[in-house]
Amino acid sequence: MTIDVVDAVVLVRKNRKTRKRLQKAAQELDEQVAEDFIALDNARQMLYDVAVLPFRDVYGRVKNVDHFELAAIERPTASTKRSVEPRRTGGVAVMPAARMAGGAVLVLGLSLAVGPAVQSGSYRAVQSLGSASTGRAIKSLRGAAARNATEAWFGRGAVAVGGGGRAAGRKMLEQIEATSSKVTYELAAAWRIQALEASQQEEARGLERREADMKQRQDEALALHEHFEDMQRVIRDLQSELLTRLPSLVALVDKSEDFAQFGSRQRAEVTTMVDLDGLAVKVMRCPMADPTGCPAEESKLVVAEVEARLQAMQPHA
């Protein structure tokens, strides 16, 4: 039984460590996703404040633009609330304390009342089937006579006939009680330890499945984190491009606010800025993650589009 106890204790400790590790990993993933959303919020807000809004102010002064309207832009907020919340491992399946410690509590707190029950059973059996030293059936006796005859029977008969008498009988009954209690305790303890080990083995299998789920979630979280970084990178590039071109637009509009008076080169310049503004609208509005916590396909397409458009604009007109 000692080996069984050691195995059960080792398994309990191993499962406890695994649960804590999974809880910590889940918390770190949740924190990382939350930080990524906040960082993206800040980047989008910065894009709007320092690039999009100044452009809109200048563009709003341009008159006679009848072939193009600026896409409506809603000012983003820095709220951390998201339409797609990061998935949480959330309630880690922790076994109730009573079940976790059940084996030990029940083993240590096992009642020793079984011994007296066995003693009582043996006592009643002798009363029903045994005979007194006189040869009379004990079951025909009553009260103290029946008790004395029964105790003497366990003492191998009355002292008068060469037995140990009632004193020896009481001692024998005490030994029966002690032996019965010890055997019963050991059997019950072994059963409880086996039950504890079985429950821990079942939990270990569940934790193995959660380990696999956590590995998959970590892979998904890494992909999402890299996607957030890609989006922030294109936001910075887009912001830089808008700010680089903005002074030229300001000078153009300061000189003339009538779009109809612009030459083809100047119209192309305005059109390019409007195009950049449209890309800014897309990166500020597209969802980053789908309901499963994976990078949203729409945002992947937006990143690819912004990268391609910015690359095409590099040789400034």
KOLFI-717691 format. One line per 10 residues: their letters; for each residue x negated, z, y negated of C-alpha. Coordinates in steps of 0.25 Angstrom, whole numbers. Layout:
BEGIN
A = X Z Y ~ ... .
***
This chain:
BEGIN
MTIDVVDAVV = 0 0 0 ~ -12 3 -9 ~ -15 -12 -9 ~ -1 -16 -12 ~ -1 -6 -24 ~ -14 -12 -30 ~ -8 -26 -28 ~ 5 -23 -35 ~ -3 -16 -47 ~ -12 -28 -48 .
LVRKNRKTRK = -1 -37 -49 ~ 7 -29 -59 ~ -5 -29 -68 ~ -8 -44 -66 ~ 7 -47 -70 ~ 7 -38 -82 ~ -6 -45 -87 ~ 0 -59 -84 ~ 13 -55 -92 ~ 5 -50 -104 .
RLQKAAQELD = -4 -62 -104 ~ 8 -71 -104 ~ 15 -63 -115 ~ 3 -65 -123 ~ 1 -79 -121 ~ 16 -82 -124 ~ 15 -74 -137 ~ 2 -82 -141 ~ 9 -95 -139 ~ 21 -91 -147 .
EQVAEDFIAL = 12 -86 -158 ~ 4 -99 -158 ~ 17 -107 -159 ~ 22 -99 -170 ~ 9 -100 -178 ~ 9 -115 -175 ~ 23 -117 -181 ~ 19 -108 -193 ~ 7 -116 -196 ~ 15 -129 -195 .
DNARQMLYDV = 25 -124 -205 ~ 14 -121 -214 ~ 8 -134 -213 ~ 21 -141 -215 ~ 24 -132 -227 ~ 11 -136 -233 ~ 13 -151 -231 ~ 26 -150 -238 ~ 21 -141 -250 ~ 8 -148 -253 .
AVLPFRDVYG = 11 -162 -250 ~ 26 -166 -247 ~ 32 -158 -259 ~ 22 -164 -269 ~ 24 -178 -264 ~ 39 -176 -265 ~ 38 -172 -279 ~ 30 -184 -283 ~ 38 -193 -275 ~ 51 -188 -281 .
RVKNVDHFEL = 46 -193 -294 ~ 46 -208 -289 ~ 57 -216 -294 ~ 64 -229 -288 ~ 60 -226 -274 ~ 72 -233 -267 ~ 66 -237 -253 ~ 61 -223 -249 ~ 66 -209 -249 ~ 58 -197 -246 .
AAIERPTAST = 62 -190 -233 ~ 69 -177 -236 ~ 60 -165 -233 ~ 64 -151 -231 ~ 54 -141 -235 ~ 49 -134 -223 ~ 48 -119 -222 ~ 37 -110 -216 ~ 47 -103 -207 ~ 42 -100 -193 .
KRSVEPRRTG = 55 -103 -187 ~ 56 -116 -178 ~ 66 -124 -172 ~ 58 -124 -159 ~ 53 -110 -157 ~ 40 -108 -149 ~ 44 -104 -134 ~ 41 -90 -131 ~ 37 -84 -118 ~ 46 -73 -123 .
GVAVMPAARM = 50 -63 -114 ~ 39 -62 -104 ~ 46 -59 -91 ~ 41 -44 -90 ~ 46 -36 -78 ~ 55 -24 -82 ~ 46 -12 -82 ~ 54 -6 -71 ~ 51 -17 -62 ~ 37 -18 -66 .
AGGAVLVLGL = 34 -3 -63 ~ 45 -2 -52 ~ 36 -2 -40 ~ 27 9 -46 ~ 39 17 -52 ~ 47 17 -39 ~ 35 19 -30 ~ 30 32 -38 ~ 44 37 -40 ~ 49 35 -26 .
SLAVGPAVQS = 58 46 -22 ~ 53 54 -10 ~ 67 58 -6 ~ 66 49 6 ~ 58 60 14 ~ 69 71 13 ~ 78 60 17 ~ 71 57 30 ~ 69 72 32 ~ 84 74 30 .
GSYRAVQSLG = 87 62 40 ~ 78 69 50 ~ 84 82 48 ~ 98 76 50 ~ 94 69 62 ~ 89 82 69 ~ 102 89 64 ~ 110 78 71 ~ 102 76 84 ~ 93 88 86 .
SASTGRAIKS = 95 101 94 ~ 92 115 90 ~ 82 124 98 ~ 94 129 105 ~ 98 116 110 ~ 110 115 101 ~ 112 102 93 ~ 108 104 78 ~ 120 96 74 ~ 129 107 79 .
LRGAAARNAT = 123 117 70 ~ 126 120 55 ~ 119 125 43 ~ 107 133 44 ~ 107 132 59 ~ 107 117 59 ~ 95 117 48 ~ 87 127 56 ~ 89 119 69 ~ 85 106 63 .
EAWFGRGAVA = 72 112 56 ~ 68 118 69 ~ 70 105 76 ~ 60 99 67 ~ 51 110 70 ~ 52 107 85 ~ 61 118 88 ~ 63 133 84 ~ 52 142 85 ~ 59 150 96 .
VGGGGRAAGR = 57 138 105 ~ 43 134 101 ~ 46 125 89 ~ 41 126 75 ~ 55 130 70 ~ 61 128 57 ~ 48 129 49 ~ 41 118 57 ~ 54 110 56 ~ 54 110 41 .
KMLEQIEATS = 40 107 40 ~ 42 95 49 ~ 54 90 40 ~ 44 91 28 ~ 34 82 35 ~ 45 72 38 ~ 49 72 24 ~ 35 70 18 ~ 31 59 28 ~ 44 52 26 .
SKVTYELAAA = 43 53 11 ~ 28 47 11 ~ 32 36 21 ~ 44 32 12 ~ 36 33 -1 ~ 25 24 5 ~ 35 14 10 ~ 43 14 -3 ~ 30 13 -11 ~ 25 1 -3 .
WRIQALEASQ = 38 -6 -5 ~ 39 -3 -20 ~ 24 -9 -22 ~ 28 -21 -14 ~ 40 -23 -22 ~ 32 -21 -35 ~ 21 -31 -30 ~ 32 -41 -26 ~ 38 -40 -40 ~ 25 -42 -47 .
QEEARGLERR = 22 -54 -38 ~ 35 -60 -42 ~ 31 -57 -57 ~ 18 -63 -55 ~ 24 -76 -50 ~ 33 -76 -62 ~ 21 -74 -71 ~ 13 -86 -64 ~ 25 -95 -68 ~ 24 -89 -82 .
EADMKQRQDE = 9 -92 -82 ~ 12 -107 -80 ~ 23 -107 -90 ~ 14 -101 -100 ~ 3 -111 -97 ~ 13 -122 -100 ~ 17 -115 -113 ~ 3 -114 -117 ~ 0 -128 -115 ~ 13 -132 -123 .
ALALHEHFED = 9 -122 -134 ~ -5 -128 -135 ~ 1 -142 -136 ~ 11 -137 -147 ~ 0 -130 -154 ~ -8 -143 -155 ~ 4 -151 -159 ~ 6 -141 -171 ~ -9 -143 -175 ~ -7 -158 -175 .
MQRVIRDLQS = 6 -157 -183 ~ -2 -148 -193 ~ -13 -158 -194 ~ -4 -170 -197 ~ 3 -161 -208 ~ -11 -158 -214 ~ -15 -173 -214 ~ -1 -177 -219 ~ -2 -167 -230 ~ -16 -171 -234 .
ELLTRLPSLV = -12 -186 -234 ~ 0 -182 -244 ~ -9 -174 -253 ~ -20 -185 -253 ~ -10 -196 -258 ~ -1 -187 -267 ~ -10 -188 -279 ~ -10 -203 -279 ~ 6 -202 -278 ~ 6 -192 -290 .
ALVDKSEDFA = -2 -201 -298 ~ 7 -213 -295 ~ 20 -206 -298 ~ 14 -200 -311 ~ 11 -214 -315 ~ 25 -220 -312 ~ 37 -214 -305 ~ 43 -227 -302 ~ 41 -232 -288 ~ 46 -246 -292 .
QFGSRQRAEV = 34 -247 -301 ~ 24 -243 -289 ~ 15 -254 -283 ~ 14 -257 -268 ~ 2 -248 -267 ~ 9 -237 -275 ~ 22 -238 -266 ~ 13 -238 -254 ~ 7 -225 -259 ~ 21 -218 -261 .
TTMVDLDGLA = 26 -224 -248 ~ 14 -217 -241 ~ 17 -204 -247 ~ 32 -205 -243 ~ 27 -208 -229 ~ 18 -196 -229 ~ 30 -187 -234 ~ 39 -193 -223 ~ 28 -189 -212 ~ 28 -175 -219 .
VKVMRCPMAD = 43 -174 -217 ~ 41 -177 -202 ~ 30 -166 -200 ~ 38 -156 -207 ~ 51 -158 -199 ~ 46 -162 -185 ~ 48 -151 -174 ~ 35 -147 -168 ~ 40 -142 -154 ~ 51 -145 -145 .
PTGCPAEESK = 60 -135 -138 ~ 50 -133 -127 ~ 39 -129 -136 ~ 31 -142 -134 ~ 27 -151 -146 ~ 39 -159 -151 ~ 38 -174 -149 ~ 43 -177 -163 ~ 32 -169 -169 ~ 21 -176 -160 .
LVVAEVEARL = 27 -189 -166 ~ 26 -184 -180 ~ 12 -180 -178 ~ 8 -194 -173 ~ 15 -201 -184 ~ 9 -193 -195 ~ -5 -195 -189 ~ -3 -210 -188 ~ 3 -211 -202 ~ -8 -203 -208 .
QAMQPHA = -18 -211 -201 ~ -12 -224 -206 ~ -12 -219 -220 ~ -27 -215 -220 ~ -32 -228 -228 ~ -25 -224 -241 ~ -18 -235 -248 .
***
